[in-house]
Amino acid sequence: MNAVMEKEPKLSLPEQLLKMTRKMFEHASAEDWDELTALERTRLPIFHKVFDGGISENVELAREVLSLDENTKSLAQAAMPAMQQDILKLQKSGQANNAYQTIQNITSKP
C-alpha cells in the first residue's frame, strides 16, 4: 500500500505566531513549564517580526495573541505558589544533603 503523504503547507509568520501561542497555552494548561518557556524563546523572534511595524496590519491576530497570552499568564500565576513550594522543598532537601555530607566527612576522618 503506497500512501502519499502530503506535506503541510509552510505557515506564514502570523500563522506560526498564532500556532505557537496556542501551543504555549496548551503547555500552561498542562503545567508543562519547561516546554512553555522553550516555546516562548522560539516564538519571541517571530513575534517581533510580525509586530515590529505595529499591529495595524494584524489587529485580529494581536487581539487573539494578547488574549491567549493573558490566559497563559493567569495559569502561570496560579501555579506559582505550588512551584515556590517545590523549589523550597528542593532547597531544604539540598541543605539536608549538604549537612549529611558534612557530618559524613567529619566522622569518617581518621
ABEGO torsion letter per residue (X at the ends): XBBBBBBBBBBBAAAAAAAAAAAAAAAAAAGBAAAAAAAAAAAAAAAAAAAAAEAAAAAAAAAAAAAAAAAAAAAAAAAAAAAAAAAAAAAAAAAAAAAAAAAAAAAABX
